[in-house]
Amino acid sequence: MAFAALPLTDTLARPLRDLRISVTDRCQFRCTYCMPREVFGRDFAFLPRAELLTFEELARLARVFAGLGVRKLRLTGGEPLLRRDLERLVAPLAGIGGIQDIALTTNGALLAGKARTLAAAGLNRVTVSLDSLDDAVFMALNDAGFPVARVLDAIDAAAEAGLAPVKVNMVVRRGVNDQSILPMAGHFRHSGHVLRFIEYMDVGTTNGWRLDDVVPAAEIISVIGRHWPLQPAEPAYRGEVARRYRYRDGGGEIGVIASVTQPFCRGCTRARLSADGQLYTCLFAGAGHDLRGPLRTGSSDHALREQISSIWTRRTDRYSEQRTSQTRRKQVKPKVEMSRIGG
Ligand code: SAM
């Protein structure tokens, strides 16, 4: 069987460049917009350990993906640092030819104690989620009583360990934490860290999403720009989801991820691997493609490569673009398992 030609592209000519790997579906936070306690309560059935891909299986798949053109890996979850000894996954990933960048998205709760070990294993960068500098607002959002100071400590520890520039993700929800936009911008100006504002996304029936709750990226930029003038910056690379802006006074840069108001499906080069080995070609894809079965029933690397190629080359997803044109008519309801496939 002949190998697929590289670069591997889908039906919209989008190459496969990035792989997001969810290493667990568990999280110690219950962020109201992501894993609300009413849904992810005590009785929620998280994946049994045997169903999670092992580090060996993950590294093997990552090698196959790299052979198909993937250059960037991002570890996510759930909360990826809940997966014990994550550095034992990072190290083999860092040794894969062609992989240029390994990043981690985390809530920061366990990061301070792990940053050096992860950096030594080959992790390049981290993104830390933080939705407010106000403890009352942040704790109401994470619904786990977790204070802001510990996340800030984690960000410092990551930067000291060389996992820089640290990106900080803030999901903005109108009436909940939009008053935190300016304090967050003020805090991270001149810090060397890159604050990114994310439009609040609909994740199916779990977070009670309404369009009115979304603060459009354009509004965020205008609020900040009135205080500290901004100028647009060029994307750092093809497929970058954040639109970048620089403070005119040299205070650094910020980003906005306008997944709702300015969807970026056309430039999406990302595949997502769920904790139980399902390959999703879109965050909003209703179902994944099983890779764990073939992995565990003796498929060769060659066969895995052919399977992934055929999934990617048939990829048609442009869910967010289609939804934007339909939102006003409220026709489509997504089904997303953020806990399984990460954000
Ligand atoms: N536990 C890790 C963390 O907190 O960063 C990684 C997983 S989390 C699902 C990844 C990112 O998705 C976080 O930055 C989170 O804020 C974002 N996210 C989760 N739900 C979202 C939503 N409904 N809209 C926009 N972003 C969301």
Residues whose N, C-alpha, C, O or C-beta is under 5 A from the ligand:
A	BS01	SAM	Y33 C34 T76 G77 G78 E79 T105 T106 N107 S129 N169 V171 I198 E199 Y200 M201 V203 M338 G342 G343
